[in-house]
Amino acid sequence: MLGPDVTAPMPRRAGRGGPHPRTRFGRSAVAAAPAGLTESVAAPPVRRATVFALGEAVGIRIRSRVVISAFADDAGVARRGSMKVLIVGAGMQGQVLTWNLGRNPAVTEIVIADYDEARARFVAGQVGNGKARAIFIDASDSGAVAKAAEGARLLVNAVVPTFNMAILHACLKAGTNYLDMASGQTPTQTIDEAWLEQAALDPEFAKAGLTALQSTGMDPGVTNTFAANGYEDLDKCFEIRIKDYALFDSPVPLQVWSQETYYTDCAQPPLLYEDGEFKRVEIFGRKEFYQFPEPFGLGPCICHDHEEVTTLPRLLPKKFGDKGLRYVDFKMGTEEAGIDADAAFVGSGMTSKEPVTLKDGSKIRPIDVYVATLAPNPPADELARMALAGEIFDVGVQLVDCIGEKDGKPATINHTVIGPDIKRVNQLIPGATSVSYGTSTPASIYAEMIVEGTIDQPGVIAPELLDRSARDAFIAELGRREMPVTRRIETRIN
């Protein structure tokens, strides 16, 4: 899911994982979770975990224990020696990434790089657990990024996708593994075009023996992992339907997700995979009403441009064979009044990324004007105070329905995840949001798996291409970090 991160002379807001138009006052919602499924299956157990006694500043509280990592142990760390991680981007995503990685004993050094060096220093000091230091960087300068990445086991890209190609090339130059949370869109490319360009680097990463794991946030990321498990477990899979839904209420303007990304995505006719082919459909179209679990209820959701529709139809048959997949969508929702307001705003032209000419002859993108006028978020301590006092409400749910056949009968496999609300998140990380926690905690888990060597698959890959053991271990770790997953199976019995 998303929040603010960017590096270079542009607003420090970005990341991806779920579109949440939460910058205005009041309540809004955005899409997820199925009803009427008959079998509930708990997330599988991970093979080993290092568990420590409860301590407020140490990690995620699970009942009476705190789990630091399911992939690290102190003896293993001693054997491997220094493990440096470079995080490019010190916004809300970088904050949560640093908090998670700083608590993994396998990670011995964290370098937090941002155009706003003061912000990077704040994050390093607030949540770096004594392992983090801050540096200045311009993410568009591939040479500077490569130099910063020298000696790092992993580079985590926590800035807007505009910089993905420069950072990918930097990792190749430095010999460093790569991880991000989104593929696009960029100022000149759709999500689909951006992903295709980035995926073309697969042979170079494979030849170098490096892993470039893309789209590891909530959505895309967790959703891709769910889709892979559902697709693999069905004999035939005809449809994959993804939804993201959230509730939000705030007395002050609060950006919990990149407004530039959200509104340029809204203005882009969504990609849909239908009847076995890719097509673009109308913006704010294909509306349906879905019964989400409590506290979300019945709500409308609409097609929205997103990475899963680009990657799943291409990669799932490649990994698991052709099972008849003919339809993939991604839908988000909110109250109808919110959808109508966003549609009107997009229709005004103010979200366009195409430059317009002003009376004095200068050119400017309307979306840049909008972003430049946004009120800044409250300081971290004030945001935390409001969240802990219950003045801000922010919680979301995401789901994937894989629809097909099992043993010759119609079957649906659903995975649903609900992360902690903003109050609980601020008990852990002051100044974070449920959106930044929900995006960057999954990314942190996958990052730790790369650092630990659990994931070492070379090439440019997405979560759906990982082996089942890695995907199951990832899902199990989500539960340890207060992101419980339910799996429900509905089958015809006659």
SELUM-901426 format. One record per atom (N, C-alpha, C): x, y, z. Coordinates in steps of 0.1 Angstrom, whole numbers, plus 5000, padded with zeros to 4 digits. Layout:
<recs>
XYZ
...
</recs>
This chain:
<recs>
500849895000
500050005000
500950125000
501450195000
502050324999
502550435005
502650525008
502950645015
504050715009
504550815015
505450915010
506850865009
507450874998
508850854996
509250904983
510250974982
510751024969
512151084971
512951074961
514251124963
514651194950
514951324950
515251414939
514251524941
514451634932
513651754934
512251734931
511551654938
510051644936
509451614950
508151624952
507551614965
507951474971
508251474984
508551344990
507351264993
506651214983
505451124985
505551014975
505550894979
505450784970
505450654976
505650554968
505450414973
504250364967
503950234967
502750184962
502250054969
501150024967
500649904974
499149904975
498550014971
497150024972
496750174970
495750204962
495350334959
494450384970
494850494977
494050544988
493950694987
492850744982
492750894980
492450964993
493450955003
493251005016
494051125019
493651235013
494351365016
493351465021
492051435019
491051525023
490551495037
489751585042
489051555055
488051445053
487751385065
486551295065
486851155061
485751075059
485850935057
485850895042
486750795039
486650745025
487050595026
486750525016
486950385016
487550335003
488250225003
488850174991
488850024990
488649924985
488149794983
488549654989
487849544993
488349404995
487649295003
487449175004
487149045010
485848975008
485948855005
484748775000
483848715011
482648685007
481748625016
481348485012
480948405022
480348275019
481248165016
482548175019
483448075016
483447975028
483647845025
483347745035
484447695043
485647695038
486747635045
487747735049
488247735061
489247835066
490547755068
491647805062
492947735064
493847835069
494547805081
495447905086
496747905078
497448025079
498748035072
499647925077
500447875068
501347765071
502447805081
502947715089
504047745099
505347765092
506147865097
507447875091
508347775098
509447745092
510347635097
511147675110
511547805111
512247835123
512047985125
512148025137
512048165141
512848195153
513348315154
514048365165
513048445173
512748405186
511748475194
512348535206
512048655209
512648725220
511548765230
511948795243
511048845253
510448975249
509249005254
508549125251
509349245254
509449345245
510049475248
509549575238
509049685243
508349785235
509149825223
510449845225
511249895214
511949795205
511549665207
512349565200
511649515188
510349495187
509749445175
508249445175
507649345168
506249335167
505749255179
504749315186
504149235197
503149135192
503349015195
502348905192
501948845205
500748885210
500348845224
501348875234
502048775239
503048805250
504448795245
504648785232
506048775226
506348865215
507548885212
507948975201
508748895191
508348895179
509148815169
509948915161
511248885161
512148975153
512248925139
512448805137
512648755123
512448605123
511848555112
511748405111
512848355102
513748445098
514748405088
516148425094
516348475106
517648505111
517948435124
519148405127
519548365140
520948415142
521248435155
522548505158
523748425153
523748295154
524848215149
525048225134
523948235127
523948255112
524548385109
524148485117
524748625114
526248625116
526748555126
528148545129
528848485117
528248375111
528848305100
528948395088
527948475085
527848555073
528648685074
528848735086
529548865087
528648985084
529249095079
528449215077
527449205066
526249255069
525149255059
524649395059
525049475048
524649605046
523449615037
522449705040
521249725032
521249875029
521049915017
520850055013
519350075010
518750175017
517350215014
517350345007
516850354995
516850474988
515450534989
515250634998
513950695001
513750695016
513550805022
513350815036
511950875040
511050855031
509650895035
508950795044
507650785043
506950695052
507250545049
507550515036
507950385033
509350355039
510250445037
511650425042
511650415058
510750485064
510650485079
510250345083
509250285078
508850155082
509850045078
510450055066
511449965062
512649965072
513050085076
514150095085
513850035098
512650055103
512150005116
512249845116
511749785105
511749645104
513149585102
513849645093
515149585090
516149605102
515949715109
516849745120
516649645131
515649575131
515349475142
515749335138
516249315126
516649185121
518149165124
518549075132
519949055136
520849025124
520348985113
521148955101
521549085094
520849195096
521149325090
522049395100
523349425096
524249485105
524449635102
524049685090
524249825087
523149865077
522549975080
521450035071
521950175067
521950195054
522250335049
520950385043
520450495048
519250565044
519650685035
519250675023
519650785013
518450855008
518450985008
517351065004
517851204999
517151264990
517451404986
517251494998
516351465007
516151545019
516951475030
518251515031
519051445041
518651465055
517951575058
517451595072
516451485075
515551455066
514551355068
515251215070
516251195062
516951065063
517551055077
518151165082
518751165095
517651135106
516551195104
515451175114
515051025114
514850965103
514450825102
515550735108
516850765105
517950685110
517950685125
517750815131
517750825145
516550775152
515350785146
514150745152
513950595153
514250525142
513850385141
515050295136
516250345136
517350265130
518050165139
517650165152
518050065162
519650065163
520250185161
521650195162
522450145151
521750105140
522450045128
522450135116
521750245117
521450325105
522250455105
522650495093
523150625090
522550685078
522550815077
521850885066
522850945056
522550955044
523351025034
522451095024
522951195017
522251265006
522351174994
521351174986
521451114972
520351174963
520651174951
519751204940
519451074933
518251024934
517950894929
518050884914
517950994907
518150994893
519550984888
520550994897
521950984894
522350834896
522350764886
522650614887
524050594892
524950674888
526350654893
526450674908
525850774913
525850804927
525150694935
524050644930
523350534937
524250404937
524950384925
525850264925
526950274935
527550394936
528550414946
528050384960
526850434963
526350414977
526050274979
525750194968
525350054970
526549964971
527750014969
528949924969
529049854983
529149724982
529249644994
527949605001
526849654995
525549625001
525049484996
524449415005
523749285001
522449314993
521849424996
520549454990
520349604989
519749654978
519249794977
517749784977
517049854986
515649864986
515150004980
514449994970
513950114963
512650164969
512750274977
511550324983
511150464978
511350484965
511050614959
510050584948
509550694942
508450674931
509050604919
508250524912
508750444901
509450524890
509350654890
510150734880
511650694880
512150654891
513550634893
513950484892
512950394889
513250254889
514450214879
514350264867
515350224857
516750264861
516950394866
518250434871
518750354882
517850314891
518350244903
518650094899
517850034890
518149904885
519549894879
519849994870
521150004864
522250024874
521950094885
522950114895
523249984902
522249904905
522449774911
523249684902
523049684889
523849604880
525349644881
525549774882
526949834882
527549794895
526849804906
527349774920
527449624923
526749544916
526649404919
525749374932
524649454932
523849444944
522449394941
521849314949
520449274947
519449394949
518249384943
517349494942
515949454947
515249544953
513849514957
513049644956
511849644950
511049764950
509549724954
508749824954
507349804958
506349834946
506849884935
505949924924
506749934911
506149914900
506849924887
506550054879
505350114882
505050234874
503750294880
503150394873
503550454861
504650564863
505250604851
506150714852
505650834844
506350944844
505751064836
505551034822
506250934816
506050914801
505550774798
505350684808
504950544806
503750504814
502950414809
501850354817
502550244826
501850194835
502350084844
502849964835
502049934825
502449814816
503749844809
503849964803
505050004796
506250004805
506150064817
507250064826
507649934830
506749844833
507149704837
507849634826
507349644814
508049574802
509449624801
509649754802
511049804801
511949754812
511449744824
512249694836
512449544834
511449474830
511549324829
512549294818
512849384808
513849354798
515249344803
515449384816
516749374822
516949234828
515949144827
516049014833
517348934829
517748934816
518948854812
520148914819
520249044821
521449104827
521549074842
520449074849
520449034863
520748884864
520148804856
520348664856
521848624854
522448694844
523848674841
524748704852
524348814859
525148864870
524948784883
523948694883
523548614895
522848704905
522148814901
521548904911
520048884910
519448904922
517948904923
517449054922
516449074913
515649204913
514249164915
513749174927
512449134931
511549264931
510549264922
509749384920
508349364928
507749474930
506349484935
506149394947
506749444958
506649364971
505949424982
505049524979
504249594989
503049514992
501949584996
500649514998
500049474985
499749584977
499249554964
499849654954
500749614945
501149474943
502049424954
502149294955
503049224964
502449114971
501749144982
500949044989
499948984980
499249064972
498249024963
498848924953
499948954948
500648864938
500948724944
501348734957
501648604964
500448524966
499348594970
498048524972
497548464958
497648544948
497248494935
498048374930
499348374933
500148254929
499748124936
499448144949
499048024957
497747974953
496748064950
495448024946
495447954932
496248014923
496347964909
497047824910
498047814917
498747684918
497947574924
497047604933
496247504940
495047464933
494547544923
493447504915
493847414903
493047324899
493347254887
493247334874
492247424875
492047524864
491747654871
492247764866
491947894871
491547994860
490348034860
489748114849
489848264852
489648294864
489548444868
490348464881
490948584881
491648634893
491048784896
490448794907
489748924910
490348984923
490949104922
491649164933
490949284938
490849304951
490149424956
490949474968
490849614970
491449684981
490449774986
490149764999
489149855006
489649905019
489350035022
489850095034
488850195039
488950215052
488150325059
489150425064
488750555063
489650655067
488850775072
489350835083
488650955088
489751035095
489851165092
490851255098
490351395099
490651465111
490151605112
491151695104
492251645100
493251735092
493551665079
493951745069
494451675057
495651585060
495651465054
496651365057
496951285045
498151295040
498551215028
499151075033
498350975030
498950845034
499350765022
499250825010
499650764998
499950874988
500850844978
501250944969
500150994961
499751124962
498651184955
498951184940
500251214936
500551214922
500351074916
500750974923
500550834918
499150804917
498350834928
496950794928
496150854917
496350994915
495451054905
495951034891
497251014889
497650984875
497150844871
497150754882
496550624879
495050634876
494350714884
492950734881
492650784867
493550874862
493350934849
493750844838
494450734841
494850634831
493750534829
493150514817
492250404815
492850274820
492150204829
492750084835
492949974826
494049904828
494349784820
493449664826
492849594817
492049474821
492449354813
492549244819
492749114811
491449044810
490849044798
489548994796
489448914783
488848794784
488748704773
490148664767
491148664776
492448614773
493248724766
492848854766
493648954760
493649084769
494649164767
494749294774
493949394767
493249474775
492449584769
492449704779
492149824774
491949934783
490449964784
489949994796
488550014798
488350154804
487150204805
486850334808
487250364823
487750484825
488150524839
486950524848
487150484860
486050474870
484950384866
485250284857
484250194851
484250064858
483349974852
483049844857
482749834872
481849924876
481549934890
480749814895
481149764907
480349654913
480249684928
479249634934
479149644949
479549504955
480349514965
480949394971
480749404986
480349284992
480149275006
481549245013
482149345018
483349335025
483149295040
484149235046
484049195060
483949315069
483449295081
483349405091
484749455095
484949585096
483949685097
483649755084
483949695073
483949765060
482549765054
481849655053
480449645048
480349655033
479149675028
478849675014
479449805008
480149794997
480649914991
480949904976
480950014969
481250014955
482750004952
483149934941
484549934937
484549944922
485650004917
485850024903
487249984898
487349954885
488649924879
489650034881
490849994884
491950094886
493250034880
493950124874
495250074868
496250024878
496749904877
497549844887
498449734882
499649714888
500649614883
500149474882
499249424891
498849284890
498249244877
497549334871
496949304858
497949294847
499049364849
500149344839
500949214841
501249174854
502149064856
501448924857
500348924863
499748784866
499448704853
498748764843
498448694831
499748644824
500748724825
502048684818
502848584826
502948594839
503848514847
503248384853
502048384856
501448264863
501448144853
501048164841
501148044831
502548004829
503448104829
504948074827
505447984839
504948014851
505447944863
504747804865
503447804863
502647694867
501947624855
502047674843
501347614832
500047684829
499547664817
498247724813
497147654820
496347724828
495147674834
493947734830
493947804818
492747864813
492448004817
493448074822
493248204828
492748304817
491548364819
490948444809
490548584814
490748604827
490248734833
491048774845
491648894845
492248944857
491949094859
491449134871
491249274873
491749324886
491849454888
492149514901
491149624903
490449614914
489349714917
489649774931
489349904932
489449974944
488050044946
487750094958
486550154960
486550254971
485450334972
485250424983
483750454983
483350534992
481950574992
481650634978
480350624974
480050674961
480350814959
480050894970
480351034969
481851064967
482750984973
484150994970
484550964956
483950854951
484250814937
483750924928
482650984930
482051094921
483051214922
483451244934
484351364936
485651344928
486251224930
487451194923
487251194908
486151144903
485951144888
485751284883
485151374891
485051514887
486351584887
487151554897
488551614898
489351574886
489351444883
490151394871
489651454859
488251464858
487651524846
488051674844
488451734854
488751884853
490051904846
490851794844
492151804838
493351834848
493051854861
494051894870
494951774874
494651654870
495451544873
496351504861
496251574851
496951534838
498551544840
499251454835
500651454835
501251514822
500351554813
500751614801
500851764803
502051824799
502251974801
501252054793
500852164800
500052264793
500852394792
500452484782
501152604780
500452724787
501152794796
500552904802
500553034794
499953144798
499853264790
501253324787
502153304796
503553354794
504453264786
503853154781
504553064772
505252944779
505252954793
505952844800
504952724800
505652604803
504852484803
504952424817
503852364821
503752294834
502752184834
503052074841
502051964842
501052004853
499751994850
498752024860
498851944873
499251814872
499451734884
500551794893
501551854887
502551914896
502052034903
501152114897
500552224904
499752174916
498952074914
498152014925
499051964936
500051884933
500851834943
501551944951
502052044944
502752154951
501852234960
500552224959
499652304968
499152224979
499552094980
499052004991
499652055004
498752055014
499252085028
500151975032
501252005039
502151905044
501451825055
501951695057
501451615068
501851675081
501051645092
501451685105
502851625108
503651695117
504851635121
504651495127
505651405127
505451275132
504951265146
505351345155
504851345169
503451385170
503051475162
501651525162
500751415156
501151355144
500351255138
500251135148
501251105155
501250995165
500251025176
500251155181
499351195192
497951175187
497651225175
496251215170
495851075168
496750985163
496350845161
496150775174
496950795184
496850735196
495650785204
495150905201
494050955208
492750915201
492850845190
491650805182
491050915174
491851025171
491251125163
491351095148
492251005144
492450965131
492050815130
491250775120
490950635119
491350595105
492150485104
492650435091
492950285092
492250205084
492450065084
491950015070
492649905066
492349855053
492349705052
491749645041
491649505039
491949485024
492649375021
492949335007
492549195005
492149164993
491749024990
492048984976
492248854974
492348794960
491448674959
490548674949
489648564946
490248494934
490648364935
490948284923
489848194920
489248194908
488048124905
488348024894
487947904896
488247804886
487647664889
488447564888
487947424891
488947344900
488347254908
489247164916
488447024915
489246924911
488646794910
487446794901
487446874891
486346874881
485146954885
485147024897
484047094901
484347244903
483447334902
483747484904
484247504918
485247594918
485947614931
486447764931
486547824943
487147954945
488047944957
489247994955
490148014967
490348164969
490048204982
490248344986
491248354996
492148454995
493048495005
492648645009
492648675022
492248805027
493248845038
493748965038
494649015049
494049145054
494149165067
493749295073
494949335082
495549445080
496649495088
496149575100
497049615108
496749695120
496249835116
495349885125
494850025122
495950125126
495650255123
496650355125
497050375140
496050345149
496350355163
497450255167
497250135163
498150025167
499550055160
499550095147
500750125141
501550225148
500950335153
501650435161
502150395174
501550285180
502150225192
503450165189
503650125176
504950065172
505850165166
505350245157
506250345149
505550475149
505950565158
505350705159
505450775145
504350825140
504350895128
504050815115
503950685117
503650595105
502050585104
501650525093
500250505090
499950355087
498650325087
498350185084
498750155070
498750255061
499150235047
500650215046
501450295052
502850275051
503350145058
502650115069
502949985076
502549865067
501349875061
500849775052
501649755039
502349855035
503149835023
504549795026
505149865035
506549845037
506949725047
505949675055
506249555063
506349435054
505449415044
505649305035
506949315027
507249435022
508449455015
509649425024
509549455037
510649425046
510849275047
509749205048
509849055049
510648995037
510149035025
510848985014
512349035013
512549155018
513949205018
514849125027
514249085039
515049005049
515248865043
514348815035
514548685029
515648685018
515848795012
516948815002
518248825010
518248905021
519448925029
519948785034
518948705039
519248585045
519548475035
519348495022
519548395013
518448295010
517248315017
516048235015
515548255001
515748374996
515448404982
516748434975
517048364965
518348384957
518148364942
516848364938
516548344924
517048454915
517948434906
518448544898
517448594887
517648714883
516848774873
515848874878
515048944869
514049034873
512748954875
512248944887
511148864890
510148934899
508948884899
507848924907
507448814918
506748854928
506548754939
505848624934
505048634923
504348514918
505348414912
506548454909
507548354904
508448284914
508248324927
508948264938
508548124940
509348034946
509047904949
507947904961
507147794961
506047784971
506647804985
507747744988
508247745002
508547885006
509047974997
509248115000
507948185002
507048164993
505748234994
505048195007
505048065011
504348025023
505048085036
506448085035
507148145047
506848295048
506748365037
506348505037
504948525043
504048445039
502648455045
502648435060
503348325064
503448305078
504048415086
505048485080
505748595087
504748715088
503948735078
502948845078
502148835091
501748715095
500948695107
501748735119
502948705120
503848745131
503948895132
503748965122
503849105122
502549175121
501549105127
500249165130
499449195117
499649105107
498949115094
498348975092
497348935099
496748805098
496148775084
496348655079
495848615066
494848495068
493748505062
492748395061
492748345047
492648205046
492448145033
491148065034
490248085024
488948015024
488747955010
488247835011
488047754999
486547724997
485947754986
484547724984
484547634972
483847514973
483847414962
482347364961
482047324949
480747254947
480947104951
479947054958
480046914963
479146824956
478346874947
477446784939
477346824925
</recs>
